[in-house]
Amino acid sequence: DAKTTQPTSMDCAEGRAANLPCNHSTISGNEYVYWYRQIHSQGPQYIIHGLKNNETNEMASLIITEDRKSSTLILPHATLRDTAVYYCIVRVNNAGNMLTFGGGTRLMVKP
Amino acid sequence: NAGVTQTPKFRVLKTGQSMTLLCAQDMNHEYMYWYRQDPGMGLRLIHYSVGEGTTAKGEVPDGYNVSRLKKQNFLLGLESAAPSQTSVYFCASSPPLGGYEQYFGPGTRLTVT
């Protein structure tokens, strides 16, 4: 799986959009970009994933650059409950493939 | 749906004792996983299963055994606990199609003294 690079921490004001970047310059053509988050002391939570097109669901939007070397997770209206560590993971999309969690970005949403 | 549940939530063991952690899912997922998370670190895969009756080793399998006798359950066993196995254990499951996104349980916090 390709290696990812994320900022260690970010702050965001409550109600504003949170934009979390991720670099994955060595991504292969068959690797997907996944985002998970982990709220303190809880299990990781799946957010969204994509291959090359931008994706949106009820939680977030995922913007992948045309060369696929980087992506941005967007939480459109951050709340205090979005304070968590966010993990960007690049992996081949198959059943038995483990998730490899790196350091992630610690997002602090402030009132 | 309860999703993924784990039993117990907390446990303290003495070195050399054994125990079994139970993971159950009610989403009819084919694939299940056991991870451990140490303080300040990411998750590491211990064992996983791609179907009833099958198991495979992950990144850090030593000291653990698993069984998947029923599709909805995945058991993690520690035969002789060691202090190095003090950790938070997470179980996850994923569907057989689509994005293979993994859904996690709430975790079991294990301390070995």
Interface residues (C-beta under 8 A of the other chain):
Chain A: Y32 Y34 S41 Q42 G43 P44 Q45 Y46 H49 Y87 N93 N94 A95 G96 N97 M98 L99 T100 F101 G102 G103 G104
Chain B: V4 E30 Y31 Y33 Y35 G42 L43 L45 Y48 V50 A56 G58 E59 F90 A92 S94 P96 G99 Y100 E101 Q102 Y103 F104 G105 P106 G107
